[in-house]
Amino acid sequence: MSDPRTKRVDERWRFSKDGKWFWKGDTSSDEMVGQMFGFYLYHELAADAEQKKRVAAHVRKIVDYIIDGGYVLRDLDGKATRWGVWTPEHVNDDPDWRVEGVNKTFEVLSFLKAAHHMTGDEKYQQEFLKLINEHGYAEIARHPKSYGRSERTHIQDDLLALSTPGLLLSETDPALRAQFMEGVTWAYRTIEHDANVFSNFIYALVGGKDFHLEESIEFLRDQPLDLRHWSIDNSTREDIELVRRPMLSPIQTSRLLPPSERGVMRWDKNPWEVISGDFSDPEGHRESSGVFWLLPYWMGRYYGFIDAPK
C-alpha cells in the first residue's frame, strides 16, 4: 500500500543565492526536534549572556515560522514538508497521522515551552495553552506514543527523549508538569529494559525514579571501541529464542544481548533485533560517529549519575 503522506521532492539540496550555503529542503520533524534539543541545552548550560540572546532570537524565528505556517513546516513550495506537521486537524482527526500524531503533540508543546522560556515572550505561552485547552494536547501527552506491536518504533522513543528536557524542565505549573511527567513515565516504562542509556539519563534528568543506572553503566563499559557497522547475525545461536516482541517486526532476541554481541547501536533503532549492522557493506567501511555513547556518557558525568574513571 502506498503511503498517503509521501511527498515527491525533486531537488532536496539547494545553494543559497550567494552560493556560500547549501540548504536542505523537505526538513523533517525529527530534525527540528534534534535542533531544538541542542538549542535548549546550549542556552541553559553553555551560552553566555550575548550567546543566550542569539540562541533565543534564532529559536524565535524557527517557532514563529511553524506557528505562522499553521503548525506545519512549510517548504519552498509553500506546503508542509513530509513530516513537518503538528496541526490539530492532523493530530486529532486524520487517520493517516494516527500513529505519529501522538508524538507530535509532545514535540510541539516542547518547542513552544522552550521558546517561551528562552525569549520570555508570552505569545508562545498563549499558543501553548491554546493547544492544551482547545485541542487536548496535554491529555494526549499522557500516552505520547503509539504502543501497538505493529505500530511502535524506536524513532518515537528517541524523539520523546529529545523533546523531554525543553518541556519538563521549563514547565512551572505543577499540575501540567505532573501530567507531562505521567506521560514521560508511561513511555519510559515501555523501553526501560532496552539498556537505552540516553533515555535512562533523560528520565533521571527530569526527576524520574528507577532509571536503571547499573544497566546503563554496564552498557557504557561493554560497548566496543570499534564503531564500524559490521553485520551481526545472531539468528543461529542456540542460547536465545527468536521472537516477535517487543515489536511485531523484525525478528528479535528473547533476551537483550550485551552491546559487544550485536551491531553498533543507534537509539532510534531496535536493540532487540536478531540481525543488526549493515549487510550492504560487509567490509565495515561505514563507521558510527559515537554520539550514541558520548552524549549519554557526558550527560551522566555532568549531572552526577556516573563518576569519572578511577
N, C-alpha and C positions, 0 to 999 in steps of 0.2 A: 504494500500500500504506500502511495506517495505521501510525503509529509506536507500537509496543507500550509505549513509555515515557511516552506522552502522559498528562498528569495535568490533569484539569479543575480550575480554580481559579476559583470564582465571585466571591470577594472577595479581591483581591490586596493592597489597601491598607486598613489599619485604624487607627483612632485608639486611642491608649492610654487607660486608664481615666480619667486626669486630663484628657484632651483636649488635652494640650500637645504630643504627639508623633504622628507619622504613620508607621506601620510597614509595611514591605513584606513580604508573605508569598511563599512559593514561591521563596525566595532560592536562587540558583544556585551551583554550584561556582565559576563564573567570578568571581562577586562575592567569594566567600571568598578566592580566590587573590589578587585585587587588594587586598583589605583586609590580608591577611597580608603582602604585599609592602610596603605602606605602613607597617604597624606595625613590621616588622623594621627597615626603613631609618631610620624616625624614631627608634627605640630606639638604633640604632647611631650615627647621625650628628648628631642634633639634641637629644635629650632630656637634661635634667639629671638628677641623682640621683633626685629626687622623681618626675619625669615617667617615668623608667625603671620605677619601681615601679608606677605607674598603668598604663603600657602592658603590663607583664608580667602584672598582675592581670587586665586585660581579655583578653589573649591566652589566659590560663589558662581563663577562662570559656568562650571560644569552643571551644578544643580539647577541654576536658572534655566539652562538650555533644556534640561529634562522637563522641568515644570512647564516652561513656555511651549514645549512641544506636545503638551497634553499627556505627560508622563510616558513619553516614548523618546528614544534617542534617534533623532532624525539624521539620515544620511544626506549626501549631496543631492539626491533626487527628491528630497523633502519628505520622504516616507521613512517609517521606522526601519532600523536595521533588523536583521532576522530575530535576534534575541533581546534587543534593547527595548523591552516592553514591560511596563509596570502599571498599566492603566486599570482602573477598577472594572471596566467593562470586560477586559480580558481575564483578569484575576478572578472575578466573581461569576461571570456569565458565559464565557467562551469555553466550550468543551475541549477545544484544541489546546487550551492552556491549563487544563485541569491538573496535570501532573506538576508542571513547573510553576504554576501560578502561586502556590502556597509559599514557595521560596521567594517569589518576587515581593510579597508583602514585607517580609523581613528586610530584604535588601533596601528597598526604597525608604522605609522608615529609618534605617540606619543612615542613609545618605542625608535625609532631612535633619535628623537629630545631630549628626556630626557637623553639618553646615551651620545649624543654629549655634552650636557650642563654639565653633571656631570664629564665626563672624559676629555673633551677638545680635543678628538681625531677626526680629520677631516674626517676619513673614514665613520663615522656614518652620517655626513652631506652629503657626496657624495652618500651614499646609499639612504638617504632621498630624495635628488634631482633626483636620477635615477628613483625612484618610481613615482615621480611627473612628470618629463619631458618625460619619456619613456612609462609610463603606466597610466598616467592620474589620479593618486591617489588624488591630491588636487582638481581636478574637481569633482571627485566622492564625496569628503568630503563636497561639498556644500549641499548635501542632504544625511547625513551619517547614514540613517537607512531606513528600509522598512516601508511604512506607509499604505499599503492596509489593510482594516479592517480584512481580513482573514490571513494577514501575520505578522502584527506588534506584538511585545511582549514587555513587560516592562523590560525584560532582556536587550534588546538592549539599552533602555534608561539608565539603570544603568551602563552598560559598557561605554556608551558615557560620562556619568558624571565622571566616574573614569579615563577615558583617557584624559579628557579635560585639567587639570592643566599641565601635562607633556608636552602637545603640545602647548597650547596657552601661558602659562607663560614663555616658553623657546624660542618662536619664535621671532626673532629680525627683520625679513624682514617685513616691513609694509604691503606690498601687499599680501604676503602669510598669514600674521596674519589676515588681513581683510577678506580674502577668507575663512579661517578656522572659523572665528567668524560668518561669514554669515551662515555656516553650523550649528554651535552650536546654533545660534539664531533660525534658522528654526526648528531644532529638539526640542528646548526648548518650542517653541510656540505650539507644538503638545501635550505637557503634562503640560502646565503652570497652568491648573485648577485641577491638581491632588493633591494639597497640599503636594507635594513632597519636603520636607524641604531640603533634601540633594541636589537635582538638583537645587532648587531655590538658595541655597547659593553657589554652584559651579558656576552657571551662574553669580551671582553677583561678585564672586571672579575674574573672567576673564574680568569683565567690562560690563556685561550685565545690561540693564536698565529694570525697571518694573518687578522685580523679586518676587513680591507677598510677601512682608515682613509680612504684617498683617496676612495673611493666615498661614504663617509659625509659627508665634508666637501663633496663635490660636491652631494649631496642637500641638505644644510643651506643651501648657498649658492643653489641654484637654486629652492627652494620659494617660490612666490609668497606675498606678504603677504595677498593676497585669499583668505580662507579660506571663502568661500561655496561651497556644494555645487552648483556649476554642472554641468550634464550635459555630458559629453565623449564624443563618438563618433569613434573613430579607425579605424572599420572601412572607410572609403572611401579611406584613404591608400594610395598606390602604393609607398611606401618600406618597407612592412612586409608580412610574410606572416601570415595568420591561422592559428593552430594550436590544438591541444588539448593543450598542455603548458605548465607542469609538471603541470597538473591536467586531468582529462578534461572538466570543465565549470567555467566558461563558456568561450566563445571567447576566446583570448588572443593577444597580440602575439608575434612571433618574436624580438623584441629588447625589452629593457626600456626604455621611453621615460622621458625625464627628467621630474621632477615638474611642471615648467612646461608639459608637454604632456599631462597627464592630470588626473583629478579629485583632490580633496583626499584625502590618504592617511589610513588607519587601519591600525594594524599587525596587526589581526585580519582584514584584507581582502587580496585577491589583487592585488598591484601590476601583474600582467601582463594584467589584464582589458582587452579592447579597448574596452569601453563602461564608463564609470565616472561617478560623480556621482549626482545624484538627479533622475531623469526625472519623478518625480511633482511636482517643484517647479522647472520650467524657469526661473522668475524669480529663483531663487537667494535665497529667503527664509531658508533654513537655513544656519547657519554653524558651522564646526568650532571647538572650544574652543582648538585649537592645542597640546594636550597631546602629540600625536604628534611635534611638533617641539621643544617646550620641555623635555620630560622628558629625551630623549637629549642635547639641547644642553647643559643644565646638568649633567647627569651627566658628559658628556665634559669639560666645564670643570673640575668638581670633582676628577675623577680624573686630570686632566692629559693626556687623549687629544687634546684640542684646546686652542688658546690663545685668549686674549681678542683681539678685533679690534684691529688696529694702528691 
